[in-house]
Amino acid sequence: MSINFTEPTVIKGGSATDDRGNLSFINNLVVSNFKRFYTVQNHKSGFIRAWHGHLNESKALIVLKGSAIIGAVKMTDTKNPDKSEKVSRFVLTSSSPAAVFVPKGFANGFMTLTEEAIILIFSSSELRDSLEDDFRFEYDYWNPWTIEPR
């Protein structure tokens, strides 16, 4: 089974707790769609790593520890993308397992909301292919990072 989303999408997981401990899962994330993975941990909360896009590579991001804002935006142009393009914004936390799937043709980024947050990132491309399909933009080119008081 493959993942065929054309827009950034949350794939929800779940957890079960009993007297033995806790089990967390994201059963609908098909890992056979990916070729590699890596983790990222910032030194502090509020740190932004963005924007990183690919025309041929898809990603899935999971918060393993803490919380983070995940952003994804369609790249209309790899040299001068549309700043008014709608940004999909997701808040993920390790206490509620979920993945954000970012399809090819999108740029992605995240901001950690907690100290020592850890993000697991799956990639559909091998590293050598990813490096040839790499587009970077300033962290605030699109800016979904504001936290509004409620």
The 8 nearest C-alpha neighbors of each residue, nearest first, counted from 0:
[[1, 2, 29, 32, 31, 3, 27, 30],
 [2, 0, 32, 3, 29, 31, 30, 28],
 [1, 3, 4, 0, 32, 29, 28, 100],
 [2, 4, 1, 5, 102, 6, 0, 100],
 [5, 3, 6, 2, 102, 8, 7, 100],
 [4, 6, 102, 3, 7, 103, 101, 8],
 [7, 5, 4, 8, 102, 101, 100, 73],
 [8, 6, 101, 100, 102, 71, 99, 87],
 [9, 7, 100, 99, 6, 10, 101, 4],
 [10, 8, 99, 98, 11, 100, 97, 7],
 [9, 11, 98, 97, 99, 8, 12, 28],
 [12, 10, 97, 9, 25, 98, 96, 13],
 [13, 11, 25, 96, 97, 24, 26, 10],
 [12, 14, 24, 96, 23, 25, 95, 11],
 [13, 15, 23, 22, 24, 16, 21, 12],
 [14, 16, 22, 21, 23, 17, 13, 20],
 [17, 15, 21, 20, 22, 14, 18, 19],
 [16, 18, 19, 20, 21, 15, 22, 14],
 [17, 19, 20, 16, 21, 15, 22, 14],
 [20, 18, 17, 21, 16, 22, 15, 23],
 [21, 19, 17, 16, 18, 22, 15, 23],
 [20, 22, 16, 15, 23, 17, 14, 19],
 [21, 23, 15, 14, 16, 24, 20, 13],
 [24, 22, 14, 13, 96, 21, 15, 25],
 [25, 23, 12, 13, 26, 14, 96, 22],
 [26, 24, 12, 27, 28, 97, 11, 13],
 [25, 27, 28, 24, 12, 29, 11, 13],
 [28, 26, 25, 29, 10, 12, 11, 24],
 [27, 29, 26, 25, 30, 10, 98, 2],
 [30, 28, 31, 27, 32, 1, 0, 2],
 [29, 31, 32, 33, 28, 121, 34, 1],
 [30, 32, 33, 29, 34, 1, 0, 28],
 [33, 31, 30, 29, 123, 1, 34, 2],
 [34, 32, 123, 122, 31, 30, 35, 121],
 [35, 33, 123, 124, 125, 122, 32, 36],
 [36, 34, 122, 121, 33, 125, 123, 37],
 [35, 37, 121, 120, 122, 119, 38, 34],
 [36, 38, 120, 119, 121, 39, 35, 118],
 [39, 37, 119, 118, 120, 117, 40, 36],
 [38, 40, 118, 117, 41, 119, 37, 120],
 [39, 41, 117, 116, 115, 118, 42, 38],
 [42, 40, 43, 115, 39, 46, 116, 111],
 [41, 43, 115, 40, 44, 114, 46, 116],
 [44, 42, 114, 41, 46, 45, 115, 113],
 [43, 45, 113, 114, 112, 111, 46, 42],
 [44, 46, 111, 112, 110, 47, 43, 113],
 [45, 47, 110, 44, 111, 43, 41, 48],
 [48, 46, 110, 109, 49, 45, 138, 111],
 [49, 47, 109, 108, 110, 138, 50, 46],
 [50, 48, 108, 138, 51, 47, 109, 107],
 [49, 51, 136, 108, 107, 138, 135, 106],
 [52, 50, 135, 106, 107, 49, 134, 108],
 [106, 53, 51, 134, 105, 133, 107, 135],
 [52, 54, 56, 132, 133, 55, 104, 103],
 [53, 55, 104, 103, 56, 132, 52, 105],
 [56, 54, 103, 53, 104, 132, 57, 124],
 [57, 55, 103, 53, 123, 124, 54, 58],
 [58, 56, 102, 103, 123, 101, 122, 55],
 [59, 57, 122, 101, 121, 100, 123, 102],
 [58, 60, 100, 121, 99, 120, 101, 98],
 [59, 61, 120, 99, 98, 119, 121, 58],
 [62, 60, 98, 119, 118, 63, 97, 120],
 [61, 63, 118, 93, 64, 92, 117, 119],
 [64, 62, 93, 117, 118, 61, 119, 65],
 [63, 65, 117, 116, 93, 62, 66, 92],
 [66, 64, 116, 93, 113, 92, 117, 62],
 [65, 67, 92, 112, 91, 113, 116, 111],
 [68, 66, 111, 112, 110, 91, 90, 69],
 [67, 69, 90, 110, 109, 89, 91, 111],
 [68, 70, 109, 89, 88, 108, 90, 67],
 [71, 69, 88, 108, 107, 87, 109, 89],
 [72, 70, 107, 87, 106, 86, 105, 7],
 [71, 73, 86, 105, 106, 87, 74, 85],
 [74, 72, 105, 75, 104, 106, 71, 84],
 [75, 73, 105, 76, 80, 104, 77, 106],
 [74, 76, 80, 73, 81, 77, 79, 104],
 [77, 75, 80, 74, 79, 78, 81, 73],
 [76, 78, 79, 80, 74, 134, 75, 52],
 [79, 77, 76, 80, 134, 136, 75, 135],
 [78, 80, 76, 77, 81, 75, 82, 74],
 [81, 79, 76, 75, 74, 77, 82, 78],
 [80, 82, 83, 84, 75, 79, 76, 74],
 [83, 81, 84, 80, 141, 140, 85, 79],
 [82, 84, 81, 85, 141, 86, 80, 140],
 [83, 85, 81, 82, 86, 72, 73, 80],
 [86, 84, 83, 72, 87, 73, 82, 71],
 [87, 85, 72, 71, 88, 84, 70, 143],
 [86, 88, 71, 70, 72, 85, 89, 7],
 [89, 87, 70, 69, 86, 143, 71, 68],
 [90, 88, 69, 68, 91, 70, 87, 99],
 [91, 89, 68, 67, 69, 92, 88, 66],
 [92, 90, 67, 66, 62, 89, 68, 93],
 [93, 91, 66, 94, 95, 65, 62, 67],
 [92, 94, 64, 63, 62, 95, 65, 96],
 [93, 95, 92, 96, 65, 64, 66, 91],
 [94, 96, 93, 92, 97, 13, 12, 91],
 [97, 95, 12, 13, 93, 94, 23, 24],
 [98, 96, 11, 12, 10, 25, 61, 95],
 [99, 97, 61, 10, 60, 9, 59, 100],
 [98, 100, 9, 60, 59, 8, 10, 101],
 [99, 101, 59, 8, 7, 58, 98, 9],
 [100, 102, 7, 58, 57, 59, 99, 105],
 [103, 101, 57, 5, 105, 7, 100, 104],
 [102, 104, 57, 56, 55, 54, 105, 53],
 [103, 105, 54, 53, 74, 73, 102, 55],
 [106, 104, 73, 74, 72, 103, 52, 102],
 [52, 107, 105, 51, 72, 71, 50, 74],
 [108, 106, 71, 51, 50, 70, 52, 49],
 [109, 107, 49, 50, 70, 48, 69, 51],
 [108, 110, 69, 68, 48, 47, 70, 49],
 [109, 111, 47, 68, 46, 67, 45, 112],
 [112, 110, 67, 44, 45, 113, 46, 116],
 [111, 113, 67, 44, 66, 45, 110, 114],
 [114, 112, 44, 65, 116, 66, 111, 115],
 [113, 115, 44, 43, 116, 112, 65, 42],
 [114, 116, 113, 117, 40, 41, 43, 42],
 [117, 115, 65, 64, 114, 113, 40, 66],
 [116, 118, 40, 64, 63, 39, 62, 115],
 [119, 117, 62, 39, 38, 61, 63, 120],
 [120, 118, 38, 61, 60, 37, 62, 63],
 [121, 119, 60, 37, 36, 59, 38, 118],
 [120, 122, 36, 59, 58, 35, 33, 60],
 [123, 121, 58, 33, 124, 35, 36, 57],
 [122, 124, 33, 34, 57, 56, 32, 58],
 [125, 123, 122, 56, 129, 34, 128, 126],
 [124, 126, 128, 127, 34, 129, 35, 123],
 [125, 127, 129, 128, 130, 124, 35, 122],
 [126, 128, 130, 129, 125, 131, 124, 132],
 [129, 127, 131, 126, 125, 130, 124, 132],
 [128, 130, 126, 132, 131, 127, 124, 125],
 [129, 131, 127, 132, 128, 133, 126, 125],
 [130, 132, 128, 129, 133, 127, 126, 53],
 [133, 131, 129, 53, 130, 54, 128, 55],
 [132, 134, 53, 130, 131, 52, 129, 135],
 [135, 133, 52, 51, 53, 77, 132, 136],
 [136, 134, 51, 50, 52, 133, 137, 49],
 [135, 137, 50, 140, 138, 51, 134, 49],
 [138, 136, 140, 139, 50, 49, 135, 141],
 [137, 139, 49, 50, 140, 136, 48, 47],
 [138, 140, 142, 141, 137, 49, 50, 136],
 [141, 139, 137, 138, 142, 136, 82, 50],
 [142, 140, 139, 82, 143, 138, 86, 83],
 [141, 143, 139, 144, 140, 145, 138, 86],
 [144, 142, 145, 141, 88, 70, 86, 139],
 [143, 145, 142, 146, 110, 68, 47, 109],
 [146, 144, 143, 147, 142, 148, 68, 110],
 [147, 145, 144, 148, 143, 149, 68, 112],
 [146, 148, 145, 149, 144, 143, 68, 142],
 [149, 147, 146, 145, 144, 112, 143, 90],
 [148, 147, 146, 145, 144, 90, 112, 143]]
